């Protein structure tokens, strides 16, 4: 927006809800602790956790002429 002439300024932080939930899969570690499943792992999934897809964002604003 700045490249095309708008005066863009940061107006604060907020939260945004993602369109899908976040899914995390865990496997049992060496000491029976849960650890994140790594890509390509053949170990069985011990637990699956699903939570709301909420993330922090920086917000920007500009005036429309």
C-alpha positions as CSV (number, residue, x, y, z in Angstrom):
1,X,0.0,0.0,0.0
2,X,2.9,2.3,0.8
3,X,4.3,1.8,-2.7
4,X,1.2,3.1,-4.3
5,X,1.0,6.2,-2.1
6,X,-1.0,5.4,1.0
7,X,0.2,6.5,4.5
8,X,0.1,3.2,6.3
9,X,0.6,3.1,10.1
10,X,0.6,0.4,12.8
11,X,-2.6,0.7,14.9
12,X,-1.9,-2.0,17.5
13,X,-2.1,-5.7,18.0
14,X,-5.1,-8.1,17.9
15,X,-6.1,-11.7,17.5
16,X,-7.4,-13.4,14.4
17,X,-9.3,-16.7,14.2
18,X,-8.0,-19.0,11.5
19,X,-10.5,-20.7,9.1
20,X,-9.5,-24.1,10.5
21,X,-8.5,-25.6,13.8
22,X,-4.9,-26.4,14.7
23,X,-4.3,-30.1,15.1
24,X,-1.2,-31.4,16.9
25,X,-0.2,-35.0,17.0
26,X,2.1,-36.5,19.7
27,X,4.0,-39.7,20.1
28,X,5.4,-41.3,23.3
29,X,9.0,-40.3,24.0
30,X,11.8,-42.3,25.7
31,X,10.5,-41.4,29.2
32,X,6.8,-41.8,28.5
33,X,6.6,-38.1,27.9
34,X,4.6,-36.9,24.9
35,X,6.6,-35.2,22.1
36,X,5.5,-33.7,18.8
37,X,5.2,-36.1,15.9
38,X,7.9,-35.4,13.3
39,X,7.4,-35.6,9.6
40,X,8.2,-39.0,8.1
41,X,8.0,-40.7,11.5
42,X,6.5,-44.3,11.6
43,X,5.9,-44.2,15.3
44,X,2.2,-44.6,16.4
45,X,0.3,-41.5,17.4
46,X,-0.3,-41.5,21.2
47,X,-2.4,-38.4,21.4
48,X,-4.1,-35.9,19.1
49,X,-4.9,-32.4,20.4
50,X,-7.2,-30.0,18.5
51,X,-7.6,-26.4,19.5
52,X,-9.0,-23.2,18.1
53,X,-6.9,-21.5,15.4
54,X,-6.3,-18.2,17.1
55,X,-3.1,-16.2,16.4
56,X,-1.7,-12.8,17.4
57,X,-1.4,-10.2,14.6
58,X,-0.2,-6.7,14.1
59,X,-2.9,-4.4,12.7
60,X,-2.3,-1.5,10.2
61,X,-4.5,1.3,9.0
62,X,-4.7,3.9,6.3
63,X,-7.1,6.6,5.2
64,X,-9.0,6.3,2.0
65,X,-8.9,9.6,0.1
